């Protein structure tokens, strides 16, 4: 795992897989456009176990699901600044399957962290107490049987309002929703057509309404593939609103992509390629229209990222090695890198008009997205060789990259950018305090008529002499002390009410209360 860091306060968090919007985009600013020849400076290194699940980040803490096949799963919580392990939560879930390690990214919401292990164990863990609040098994609880899917359970928990949504894909339930605080089952959809796949549900807007999109696996491959479905559900009730079966994939993994205007792009490997269709509402029903299919553009493990009406995707799958590929919204492939350079199932993030991407092996790239050609800006080898396919995370100037053995921390932007951002935040805070002070002074000024000390004026009771206004209201600079004050001719040192310098007699500029003249 790799982290590119800056010094400063926390910006936006990365609470779930693929970011706050689950769309592979970040609002981070001030990223470096160039790196040294040896790559970003390594600040710290943290060993991790094998796996393909990415990190989530909230309030300066990194949450990562690790796994030991002989024992079970372990949620590891690390300090984002130093990489120090803060606490862990482990539970027994032994089992072996192809490509060992964790599969999913934790989801953070409020005071809870939600994890879903490869054996189907769904946990809601309190961040404050560091103990589980509720636990379910989405496979066994809905008649999944003793045999798991070939690559285990891959469900990244989705938070929608008060609900936590996951897809068991069993004979008893296609998708289910729990109360995120109590674990109470709120609804379950009917079983969906097709076999269990490895896609997590995704929210996409159709005609201004939220639809829950789910993809299941087909029976068979190629021309004989059948029964796989892309379904749109009501996320509040689980009702199936529409289905599209024009695209079939035997092992679907990437989530569907929102292309805008009701258009949805589905991608996969194993000869499935990609397809785009459009969903429109007609009265109380929905119409699904296929726009195009393209076998020369797809994705194996992670979805494409959308930038200026183009899709950027890692399209190296078992049967072909197209590397990084670009396709327009109308289905035209613009270019692909093939093996020069190779991109094999790595992670990608779009930030500040730049693509940050791993090649799925050792390298990290900084790329200028352009439909005309591949334009790398910088690259560096940062991970040990291996199947480094985990999703990335970018928060507060830190880029987290999960490797099979390590988590590293490297600087990603210069200190000037970080200092400018921190200065801007401080100015905003100072401005808010000034507004509070002005409101407080104006309020008291209208109430100070009549007696100068405790009592009631024409506009109501005035502030008692010994009560102090909020700290934000008393912000006058301190006056010189001792002989310097006497030489300056100040009449008093501090206000009797708010204990700050009055600045001018007979009213304190901070609290606007009358006060008798003090002795020289």
C-alpha positions in Angstrom: 0.0 0.0 0.0 1.3 3.5 -0.9 0.4 6.9 0.6 1.3 10.2 -1.0 1.1 12.8 1.7 1.1 16.4 2.6 1.1 18.3 5.9 -2.1 19.9 6.9 -5.5 19.5 8.3 -8.0 17.0 6.9 -9.7 17.7 3.6 -12.4 15.5 2.2 -12.5 11.9 3.4 -12.5 8.7 1.3 -15.3 6.8 3.1 -15.9 3.9 0.7 -14.6 2.2 -2.4 -13.9 4.6 -5.3 -14.3 7.7 -3.1 -17.1 9.8 -1.7 -19.3 9.4 -4.8 -18.1 5.9 -5.6 -17.1 7.2 -9.1 -13.2 7.2 -8.9 -13.0 11.0 -8.7 -11.4 13.3 -6.1 -11.6 17.1 -5.4 -7.9 17.2 -4.2 -5.9 20.3 -5.4 -2.3 21.2 -5.7 -1.0 17.8 -6.9 2.6 17.7 -8.2 3.0 17.8 -11.9 6.5 16.3 -11.8 8.3 13.8 -9.6 12.1 13.3 -9.0 13.8 10.6 -11.1 13.7 8.2 -8.1 10.0 8.9 -7.7 8.0 10.5 -4.8 9.9 10.7 -1.5 9.1 7.7 0.7 8.1 8.9 4.2 7.2 5.6 5.8 6.5 2.0 5.0 3.9 -0.4 6.6 3.8 -4.1 6.0 0.4 -5.6 5.0 -0.9 -9.0 4.1 -1.9 -10.2 0.6 -5.3 -8.9 -0.7 -7.2 -6.9 -3.2 -9.4 -4.8 -0.9 -8.6 -1.1 -0.9 -8.4 1.4 2.1 -11.0 3.8 3.3 -10.2 7.0 5.2 -12.1 9.2 7.7 -10.8 11.8 10.3 -7.2 11.0 9.7 -7.5 7.2 10.1 -7.1 4.5 7.5 -9.4 1.4 7.6 -8.1 -1.7 5.8 -9.5 -5.2 5.8 -6.7 -7.8 6.0 -7.0 -11.6 6.0 -5.2 -14.8 7.1 -6.9 -17.7 5.5 -6.1 -20.1 8.4 -7.7 -17.7 10.9 -10.0 -15.1 9.5 -10.4 -11.4 8.7 -8.9 -8.4 10.6 -9.9 -4.8 10.3 -6.7 -2.7 10.7 -7.0 0.9 11.7 -3.9 3.0 11.0 -2.9 6.6 11.6 -2.9 8.4 8.2 0.0 10.7 9.1 2.4 8.1 10.4 1.2 4.6 9.4 1.1 3.6 13.0 -1.5 0.9 13.8 -4.1 2.3 16.2 -6.4 -0.7 16.8 -7.7 -3.8 15.2 -10.9 -5.9 15.1 -10.6 -9.6 14.2 -13.0 -12.5 13.8 -12.7 -16.1 12.9 -13.6 -16.9 9.3 -11.2 -19.5 8.0 -11.4 -20.6 4.4 -9.4 -20.9 1.2 -10.1 -19.8 -2.4 -8.3 -18.7 -5.5 -6.3 -15.5 -5.1 -5.9 -15.4 -1.4 -6.6 -12.3 0.7 -9.3 -9.7 1.3 -11.6 -8.6 -1.5 -13.5 -5.6 -0.3 -13.1 -2.0 1.0 -14.6 -0.9 4.3 -17.4 1.7 4.3 -17.4 4.5 6.8 -20.5 6.3 7.9 -21.0 8.3 11.1 -19.5 6.5 14.1 -19.5 3.1 12.3 -17.3 1.2 9.9 -18.9 -1.6 7.9 -16.9 -4.5 6.5 -17.9 -7.5 4.4 -15.5 -10.4 4.4 -15.0 -13.0 1.6 -16.9 -15.6 3.6 -20.0 -13.4 3.7 -19.6 -11.9 7.2 -21.1 -8.4 7.3 -20.1 -6.4 10.4 -21.1 -3.0 11.8 -18.3 -1.9 14.1 -18.4 1.1 16.4 -15.4 3.4 15.9 -15.8 4.7 19.5 -16.0 1.4 21.3 -14.1 -0.6 18.7 -16.6 -3.4 19.1 -19.2 -4.9 16.8 -22.7 -3.6 17.0 -24.3 -6.1 14.8 -23.3 -9.0 12.5 -24.9 -10.8 9.6 -23.8 -13.4 7.0 -25.3 -12.3 3.7 -24.6 -15.7 2.1 -25.8 -18.2 4.8 -28.7 -16.1 6.0 -30.4 -16.3 2.6 -29.8 -19.9 1.7 -26.5 -19.6 -0.1 -25.5 -23.1 0.9 -22.1 -24.6 1.9 -20.4 -23.8 -1.4 -19.3 -20.2 -2.0 -18.8 -18.6 -5.4 -15.5 -19.4 -7.0 -13.8 -16.2 -5.9 -15.7 -15.9 -2.7 -18.1 -13.1 -1.7 -17.2 -9.6 -3.1 -19.6 -7.0 -1.7 -18.5 -3.4 -0.8 -21.3 -2.2 1.6 -23.4 0.7 0.2 -24.9 3.3 2.5 -28.1 4.9 1.2 -29.8 7.1 3.8 -30.6 4.9 6.8 -30.0 1.7 4.9 -27.0 -0.5 4.3 -27.3 -2.4 1.0 -25.6 -5.5 -0.2 -26.3 -8.3 -2.8 -26.3 -11.9 -1.6 -27.4 -13.1 -5.1 -28.8 -16.4 -3.7 -32.0 -18.3 -4.5 -33.9 -16.4 -1.7 -32.7 -12.8 -2.3 -31.0 -10.8 -5.0 -30.3 -7.6 -3.0 -31.0 -6.9 0.6 -31.1 -3.7 2.8 -30.5 -3.5 6.6 -31.0 -0.7 9.0 -27.5 0.6 9.2 -27.6 1.2 13.0 -29.4 -1.9 14.2 -29.0 -4.5 11.4 -32.7 -5.1 11.1 -33.7 -6.4 7.7 -35.7 -3.7 5.9 -36.3 -5.3 2.6 -35.1 -8.0 0.2 -35.6 -8.2 -3.5 -36.6 -11.4 -5.3 -33.9 -13.6 -6.7 -32.4 -12.1 -9.8 -31.9 -14.0 -13.1 -28.4 -15.4 -13.6 -25.6 -16.7 -11.3 -23.8 -14.9 -8.5 -21.3 -12.3 -9.7 -18.8 -10.0 -8.0 -20.4 -6.6 -8.6 -21.5 -4.3 -5.7 -24.8 -2.4 -6.1 -24.5 1.2 -7.3 -26.8 4.2 -7.2 -27.4 6.0 -10.5 -30.0 8.7 -11.2 -32.6 8.0 -13.9 -34.9 10.9 -14.7 -34.0 12.6 -11.4 -34.8 9.5 -9.4 -32.3 7.2 -7.6 -32.1 3.7 -9.0 -30.1 0.8 -7.5 -28.2 -0.9 -10.3 -27.1 -4.6 -9.9 -25.4 -6.9 -12.4 -25.5 -10.7 -12.2 -23.3 -13.3 -14.0 -24.4 -15.2 -17.1 -24.6 -18.9 -17.6 -21.9 -19.7 -20.1 -19.7 -17.4 -22.3 -19.7 -15.9 -25.7 -22.6 -16.6 -28.0 -24.1 -19.2 -25.7 -24.1 -16.9 -22.7 -27.6 -16.4 -21.2 -29.6 -15.4 -18.1 -27.2 -12.7 -16.8 -29.0 -9.4 -16.1 -28.5 -5.7 -15.3 -31.4 -4.7 -13.1 -32.7 -1.4 -11.8 -34.3 -1.5 -8.3 -36.1 1.0 -6.1 -33.4 1.5 -3.3 -36.2 2.3 -0.7 -38.2 -0.9 -1.3 -36.2 -3.3 -3.4 -38.8 -3.5 -6.1 -37.4 -4.4 -9.5 -38.2 -1.5 -11.9 -36.5 -2.7 -15.1 -34.1 -5.2 -16.5 -31.6 -5.3 -19.4 -30.3 -8.6 -20.7 -28.6 -7.6 -24.0 -25.1 -7.8 -22.5 -23.8 -11.0 -20.9 -20.7 -11.5 -18.8 -19.7 -14.8 -17.1 -17.6 -13.1 -14.4 -18.7 -9.5 -13.9 -16.7 -7.5 -11.5 -16.7 -3.7 -12.3 -19.7 -1.7 -11.1 -21.9 0.1 -13.7 -20.9 3.6 -14.7 -23.2 6.6 -14.8 -22.8 8.2 -18.3 -25.5 10.9 -17.6 -29.0 11.4 -19.1 -30.1 8.0 -18.0 -27.2 6.2 -19.9 -25.4 3.4 -18.2 -22.2 1.7 -19.3 -21.5 -1.9 -18.3 -18.1 -3.4 -18.8 -16.4 -6.8 -18.2 -13.7 -9.2 -19.3 -13.9 -12.8 -20.6 -15.0 -11.6 -24.1 -17.9 -9.5 -22.8 -16.5 -6.1 -23.7 -18.9 -3.2 -23.0 -22.4 -2.0 -23.7 -24.3 1.2 -23.2 -28.0 1.5 -22.8 -30.4 4.3 -21.9 -33.3 4.1 -19.4 -36.2 6.5 -19.7 -39.4 6.7 -17.7 -42.7 6.4 -19.5 -45.7 6.8 -17.2 -45.4 4.2 -14.4 -42.9 2.0 -16.3 -39.5 2.3 -17.8 -38.1 1.9 -21.3 -34.6 0.4 -21.9 -32.9 1.1 -25.2 -29.5 -0.3 -26.2 -27.2 2.4 -27.7 -24.2 0.3 -28.7 -21.9 -2.6 -27.9 -18.1 -2.7 -28.3 -16.0 -5.8 -27.8 -12.8 -3.7 -28.1 -13.4 -1.8 -24.9 -14.0 -3.2 -21.4 -12.7 -3.6 -17.9 -11.7 -6.6 -15.8 -11.7 -5.7 -12.1 -12.4 -1.9 -11.8 -14.8 0.4 -13.7 -13.7 3.0 -16.2 -13.4 6.6 -15.1 -15.3 9.3 -17.0 -13.6 12.6 -18.1 -14.9 15.0 -20.7 -17.2 12.6 -22.5 -14.6 9.8 -22.6 -14.1 6.6 -20.7 -10.6 5.6 -19.5 -10.1 1.9 -18.5 -7.6 -0.8 -17.9 -8.5 -3.3 -20.6 -6.1 -6.1 -19.9 -8.1 -9.3 -19.5 -7.3 -13.0 -19.9 -7.9 -13.1 -23.6 -6.3 -9.8 -24.6 -3.8 -7.1 -23.4 -4.9 -3.7 -24.6 -3.4 -1.8 -21.7 -5.0 1.6 -20.9 -7.8 2.3 -23.4 -10.0 5.3 -24.2 -13.5 5.2 -25.6 -15.9 8.1 -26.5 -19.5 8.3 -25.3 -20.7 7.1 -28.7 -18.6 3.9 -28.5 -15.5 4.8 -30.6 -12.2 3.6 -29.3 -9.7 6.4 -29.6 -6.4 4.7 -28.5 -4.9 2.0 -26.4 -1.4 1.5 -25.0 -1.3 -2.3 -25.6 2.0 -3.3 -23.8 3.7 0.0 -24.2 3.3 0.5 -21.3 1.2 -2.3 -19.9 -1.7 -1.6 -17.6 -3.0 -4.8 -15.9 -6.1 -4.4 -13.7 -4.6 -1.5 -11.7 -6.4 1.3 -9.8 -7.3 4.8 -11.2 -8.4 8.1 -9.7 -9.3 11.3 -11.5 -8.1 14.4 -9.6 -7.4 18.0 -10.8 -7.7 17.0 -14.5 -5.1 14.3 -14.0 -5.3 10.5 -13.9 -3.4 8.8 -11.1 -3.0 5.2 -12.0 -1.1 2.0 -11.1 -0.2 -0.5 -13.8 -1.3 -3.4 -11.6 2.2 -4.3 -10.9 5.0 -2.0 -9.7 4.5 1.4 -11.3 2.5 4.5 -10.4 1.7 6.9 -13.2 0.6 10.5 -13.5 -1.3 10.9 -16.8 -2.8 13.9 -18.7 -6.1 12.5 -19.9 -6.4 13.3 -23.6 -8.5 11.4 -26.2 -5.9 12.2 -28.9 -3.0 10.1 -27.4 -1.5 8.6 -24.2 0.3 11.5 -22.4 2.2 10.3 -19.3 3.6 13.1 -17.1 5.5 11.2 -14.5 6.0 7.6 -13.4 7.9 5.7 -10.6 8.3 2.2 -9.4 6.9 2.1 -5.9 5.6 -1.5 -5.2 7.2 -4.9 -5.2 6.1 -7.1 -8.2 2.8 -8.8 -7.8 -0.9 -8.7 -8.5 -1.4 -5.2 -7.1 -5.0 -4.7 -8.2 -6.5 -2.9 -5.2 -8.5 0.3 -5.6 -6.8 3.5 -4.8 -7.8 6.2 -2.2 -6.9 9.9 -2.2 -7.6 12.1 0.7 -5.9 15.2 2.3 -3.2 15.0 -0.3 -2.4 11.4 0.5 -2.7 8.7 -2.1 -3.1 5.2 -0.7 -2.2 2.2 -2.8 -2.6 -1.4 -1.6 0.2 -3.8 -2.6 0.5 -7.5 -1.8 3.1 -6.8 0.9 3.4 -3.1 1.8 1.9 0.2 2.5 4.2 3.2 1.6 3.8 6.9 2.2 5.2 9.3 -0.4 4.9 13.1 -0.8 2.5 14.0 -3.6 2.5 17.8 -3.7 4.9 20.6 -2.6 4.7 22.3 0.8 3.8 25.7 -0.7 0.4 24.3 -2.0 -0.2 22.7 1.4 0.6 25.9 3.3 -1.6 27.9 1.0 -4.5 25.6 1.6 -4.0 25.7 5.4 -3.8 29.5 5.3 -7.0 29.7 3.3 -8.8 27.5 5.9 -7.5 29.7 8.7 -8.8 32.8 7.0 -12.2 31.3 6.6 -12.2 30.4 10.3 -11.1 33.9 11.2 -13.8 35.4 9.1 -16.5 33.3 10.8 -15.2 34.4 14.3 -15.4 38.1 13.2 -19.0 37.7 12.1 -19.8 36.1 15.5 -18.1 39.0 17.3 -19.9 41.6 15.3 -23.3 40.0 15.9 -22.6 39.8 19.6 -21.5 43.4 19.9 -24.5 44.7 17.9 -26.9 42.7 20.0 -25.5 44.1 23.2 -25.3 47.6 21.9 -29.1 47.6 21.5 -29.6 46.4 25.0 -27.3 48.9 26.8 -29.6 51.7 27.7 -30.4 52.6 31.2 -28.3 51.6 34.2 -24.7 50.8 33.5 -24.6 47.7 35.8 -26.9 44.7 36.2 -30.5 45.5 35.8 -32.9 46.0 32.9 -32.6 48.6 30.2 -35.2 49.7 27.7 -34.4 46.8 25.4 -34.2 44.1 28.1 -31.7 42.9 30.6 -28.0 43.8 30.0 -25.2 41.3 30.5 -24.1 40.9 34.2 -20.7 42.5 34.9 -19.0 39.2 35.7 -20.4 37.2 32.8 -18.0 37.0 29.9 -19.1 36.9 26.2 -17.8 34.0 24.1 -14.1 33.9 23.4 -14.8 34.7 19.8 -16.3 38.1 20.8 -13.3 39.3 22.8 -10.7 39.5 20.1 -9.2 43.0 20.7 -5.3 43.1 20.8 -3.7 43.4 24.1 -2.4 46.9 25.1 1.2 47.6 26.2 1.7 46.8 29.9 3.5 48.8 32.6 5.3 52.1 31.8 4.6 51.6 28.1 0.9 51.8 28.8 1.2 54.9 31.0 3.4 56.6 28.4 0.7 55.8 25.8 -1.9 57.5 28.0 -4.4 54.6 28.2 -7.1 55.2 30.7 -7.5 51.5 31.6 -6.0 48.1 31.1 -8.9 45.6 30.7 -12.6 45.7 30.5 -14.4 44.6 33.7 -16.9 42.5 31.7 -15.0 40.6 29.0 -11.5 41.1 30.4 -10.1 42.4 27.1 -8.7 45.9 26.5 -11.5 48.4 26.1 -9.7 50.4 23.5 -11.9 53.5 24.1 -13.8 54.9 27.1 -16.6 54.7 28.2 -17.7 51.7 26.2 -15.7 48.5 25.6 -15.5 47.9 21.8 -15.8 44.2 22.3 -18.8 43.9 24.5 -20.3 47.4 24.1 -21.0 47.8 27.9 -20.8 51.0 29.8 -18.0 51.3 32.3 -16.8 54.0 34.6 -13.5 55.6 33.8 -10.5 53.7 35.3 -7.7 55.4 37.1 -4.6 56.2 35.2 
